Amino acid sequence: MDYNQEQKQDRKTLLWAALAVLALLNLVLVYFIYHEKQENTAKDQIITAKTEEVLFTKTKLDSISTELDLKIAEIQQLGGSVDSLVALKAQLERDKVELKNMNSFSAANYDKKIRSYESILNQKDQEIVRLKEELGVVTSKNEELNEKVSGLESEKQQLADSVTNYTVQNKELSEKVNIASALRAENITIRAVSSKGKERDGEKFKAKRIDKLKVSFRLGDNAVARKNEKEIYLRILNPDGAVLSDMATGSGAFTVGGKEMIYSSKQTIEFTNTQQTVDIIYGRGGIPMKDGKYVVEVLCEGVQIGKADFTVK
């Protein structure tokens, strides 16, 4: 009797130990998931900050470029040499081209370049004054004031244009990144599953033999897409264009582009970029299926990643 009690006690001890190990593993998994999310958030913040620095620097260089053009034109009119300014303008344009490579961008280096350009522009202002004095060019205070006001308005417009252009470019870049990172559902197959669990594949099925629909596909290789948890939605449209749905078997609604859409079924996966296979099952419940052509849509992250069709007869 005592021996049996000891055996029961040993089993309880082993069970509690196993539960403790599972709890510890869950805590470790939660920690790594949280740590990865924190890293992704930090990376996004760094990219945003760097984009703003690049935008500010590009706007400043555009302003300096405009001032250089004005200085070159004015010194030429006064008979002065503009060779050094022409060379400086060429260097500035190279700096603007290099701005497109965000990986090598350094705010400190560009701040130093901008200060150097501004210093040279100030020196050229003194040279212009000297040339005007030598040529006897006298400008009234009203004319100087008008020129400054006109220059400020022009610079303000140029800055506004630069900001607008960069906003458009950033939006286009964001759209391109979203398109590039979209998953692709390849080799989509549709199987009819009977009430006894027997599966039939093909393009035509008899309605009485369809208890469930099983949609299988392979996720194509995509090095741009993030390796994380993704929800894949399945929409099955009947011949009239209505979405098959049964809330009791897992159907529901989701939002795409601010518009609510009904889905037939969904599957949550961990995307690993290993051309993994995904199976999504839709149980039609008691909803009858009419004869005709049905369309199957596969969506992920607001984008349709695959499409197929089958016929019920």
Stockholm file with secondary structure:
# STOCKHOLM 1.0

chainA/1-313         MDYNQEQKQDRKTLLWAALAVLALLNLVLVYFIYHEKQENTAKDQIITAKTEEVLFTKTKLDSISTELDLKIAEIQQLGGSVDSLVALKAQLERDKVELKNMNSFSAANYDKKIRSYESILNQKDQEIVRLKEELGVVTSKNEELNEKVSGLESEKQQLADSVTNYTVQNKELSEKVNIASALRAENITIRAVSSKGKERDGEKFKAKRIDKLKVSFRLGDNAVARKNEKEIYLRILNPDGAVLSDMATGSGAFTVGGKEMIYSSKQTIEFTNTQQTVDIIYGRGGIPMKDGKYVVEVLCEGVQIGKADFTVK
#=GR chainA/1-313 SS CHHHHHHHHHHHHHHHHHHHHHHHHHHHHHHHHHHHHHHHHHHHHHHHHHHHHHHHHHHHHHHHHHHHHHHHHHHHHTTCCCHHHHHHHHHHHHHHHHTTCGGGCCHHHHHHHHHHHHHHHHHHHHHHHHHHHHHTCCCCHHHHHHHHHHHHHHHHHHHHHHHHHHHHHHHHHHHHHHHHTCCCEEEEEEEEECTTCCEEESSEECGGGCSEEEEEEEECCCSSSCCSEEEEEEEEECTTSCBCCCGGGTCEEEEETTEEEEESEEEEEECCSSCCEEEEEEECTTCCCCSEEEEEEEEETTEEEEEEEEEEC
#=GC SS_cons         CHHHHHHHHHHHHHHHHHHHHHHHHHHHHHHHHHHHHHHHHHHHHHHHHHHHHHHHHHHHHHHHHHHHHHHHHHHHHTTCCCHHHHHHHHHHHHHHHHTTCGGGCCHHHHHHHHHHHHHHHHHHHHHHHHHHHHHTCCCCHHHHHHHHHHHHHHHHHHHHHHHHHHHHHHHHHHHHHHHHTCCCEEEEEEEEECTTCCEEESSEECGGGCSEEEEEEEECCCSSSCCSEEEEEEEEECTTSCBCCCGGGTCEEEEETTEEEEESEEEEEECCSSCCEEEEEEECTTCCCCSEEEEEEEEETTEEEEEEEEEEC
//
